[in-house]
Amino acid sequence: MLIAIFPSCAQAQYWWNASREPVGIAPDPATNPEAIIQVYGARAFGWRGYFGIHTWIAVKPSGAQSYTIYEVIGWLRRSQRSVLAVYENAPDRRWYGNVPEILAEKRGDGVDALIEKIDLAANRYPYMKDYTMWPGPNSNTFTAWVSRAVPELQLDLPPTAIGKDYLGYRFISHAPSGSGLQISFFGLLGVLISAVEGIEFNFLGLSFGINWNPLAIKLPLLGRIELNPWSWPVTEN
């Protein structure tokens, strides 16, 4: 997994003229009656995109004709509103010019129960009125909060999801995937070990790590880089 380093929205001078069009990677609910959960990530708008991504969660219960999106949006705080937005829309829209990637997906049997757990966890998010771009709480803090409550997602948030390690005044918790163990000092300094994420070290909000299933290294700015030699391109003589 390697979300593009250079934000594609660089051509858009302002957020209001950056594309929010779907990119066509979400299943059409009209032809896919099964329950679906998708977690998305896309580079943040403008210069922030060189450092990190914005994440959100989309769900579609069985038979539903539309997706419900859960995400934290920082500028909602300016009007004294909750930063948590829950609404219906296409889940795979560009994030102000930047193309999203699917970070995790669950479909079919048993997914309706997970959707209920996601909704419950989202409504218990403890930072409804708080937002800090760095080190958190931010959109990635929210996605990690939900993921901890729904470990069945097996979500491995990339190191570019700055804010995923923010635990507030807690210093010990499960890793963002909901498995393993994490120690974090306000998202600025910490370590985690998990069967999903592998081993990660956090310094000033920047994550470095290695995963062994599949083998990959995790680096700030770059994200997760697969090291499986079978996935490398083959050159022919």
N, C-alpha and C positions, 0 to 999 in steps of 0.2 A: 504494500500500500504506500503510495507516494503521491500525495496531493500536490499539484503543480506549485512550484515555488513562487513564480512570478504571477501576481494577480492579473487576470485577464481584463479586469475593470479599469486598468490603467488608462484605457482610451476614453473612459467616461470621466469628465471633469468633476461632476457632482453626483451625489447619491441618487438624485431624482431623475437623472437621465441614464442611469445604469440599468441594464437588462434584468428583468425579473421573470423571464420566460422559462417555461419548463423545458428540460433537455431530453425528455422521452425515455427515461430509465425506470420510471415507476410503472408497475402493472396497471392496466386500465381497469378500474373497478367495474365497468359495465360488462366486461368479459371475464373477470376473475372474481367469482363470488366468495372464494376462500378468505379467511382472516389473514391479514398481512400486518407485519410490523417492519418498519425500516428506520434505521438511524442514519442520518446524513451529516456530512461535513463538507464545508467549502471554505476557501481562503477568505479571510475578513476583507472588508472594503478598504481600499486605499493602502497606505503604508503599513497598516496593521497586518495586512495579508502576508507580508514578508516574514512575519514572526509566527502567526498563528491562524487557526481556523475558527469558524463559528459552526456549532452543531445544533441539530434539532431532531425531534422524534416524530414520526408519522405513523398513524395506526388506521386500520380499516377493519372493523368487525365483519364477521361473516354476513354476506348479503348486503352490506352497506354500499351505497352508490357514490360515496365520496370519502376522502381521507380527512382525518382530524390531525392537526399539527400542534405539537407542544414545543414551545421554545421560549427562552428568555431573551428579551430585547431591551438593551440598556437605556435607550432614549425614552422609554415609557416612564421612567422614574422622574423625568423633568416635569411631568404633569401630575406628579404625586399618585400615579397609578401603580398597580402591581406590574412588576417587570415580566411576569409570566403571561404569555399570550397563548390562548387555546382557540383555534379557529379552523374552519374548513377551507381547504384550497389544494391545488396541485402540490404534492410533496417534494417534487424534484425541480422546483424553480431555481434559477440561478440566484446566488446570494449577491445581489448588486453587481452583476457582471461575471461573477466567478462560478465556474461549473462545479456542481456538487458531486460527491462520491458517496456510495452506499458503504457505511462502516459496519453495519450488521443488519441481518434480515432474518425474520422468522415467518413461516407461512404454514397454513393448514391446521391440522388437528392440535388442539390444546392452546392455540394462539389467542383465542377469545379470552381465556382465563388470564393470560399474560397481559392483554390489553386492559383488563380490569385492574390488575396490579399496577400497571403504569399510571393509570388515571389516579388511583389512590395515592401513589407515591408523589405524583406531580402536585396534588392538592395539599400535600404535607411538606412541600418544599419550604425550608425555614427562612429563605432570604427573599421573600416576595417583594419587599420594599427596598432591597439593597442591590447595588450593582457597582462593581469596581473592575475595570478592564484588566488590571494586573494588581495583585496575583489572584484575585477573585473576591467575592463570588461573581461569576459571569455566566454566559450561556453554557460553557463547558462544565462549570460547577453543577449546573442544573442537570445536564445529561448524565454526569457521573453519579449524582444523587439518585436519579431514577434507576440507573444501571445497578447500583449497589442494592437497591430494593428488589430488583428483578434480575437476579444472577443468571436466570435461564437464557438471557440475551447473549451471554458470553461476549460482551462488548469489550474490545481491546481498543481504547481510545488512543490515537497516535500522540507522540510527544508534542506535536504542534497544537494540541487541544489545551492550551495554557489555561489554567484555572481548574482543571479536572482534579488536581491534588489538594485543593483548598478544603479544609475541614473545619474552618472556624475555630472555636475554642476547644474542639476535640483534637487530640494529638495522635490517637490510635484508632484505626478503623479497618474495615475491609478495603481492599484495593477497589478502584472504580468499577472493575468487572463484577464486584460482589463476592469474589473469592480471594483467598490468600490474606495477607496482612499488609497494612500500610501504616507508616509513622510519618507524620507531616507537621511541620511548624508553620502554620498559616500559609501553606502552599509555597513557601520560600525555601525550605530545606527539609529533605526527607528521603525515605527509601521505601520501596515496596517489593514484595515477592509474591507471585501468584502463578498458578498453572496456566492462566489465560494470558497475562501480560508479561510473564517472565520476571526479570529483575530490572528495576528502574531506580535511578538516583535523580533527585530533584535538587537543583541549586538555583536560587533566585527565580524560581518558576520555570526554569528550563530543564527538560528531562533528557536523560541519557540512559540507554539500557540495551539489553539483549533479550531476545526471545528464542526459544528452542523448538517451538512447534507451531509453524515452521520456523526454521532458523532465520533470524533477522536481527539487524541492529536498529536502534532508535536514536535519532539525533535531533537536536533543536533545528528549526527552520526547514530541514529536509524531510522529517517524518520517519516513517518506517521503511527500511530498505531490505528487501528480501535477499537472502544469501544462498538460497537453494540453487545449486548449479544446474539442476534440470530445467529451471525456468529461464536460464540465460539464453540469449539468442545464439543460434548456431550459424557459423559462417562456412560456406562451401568453397573449396578450392577450385 
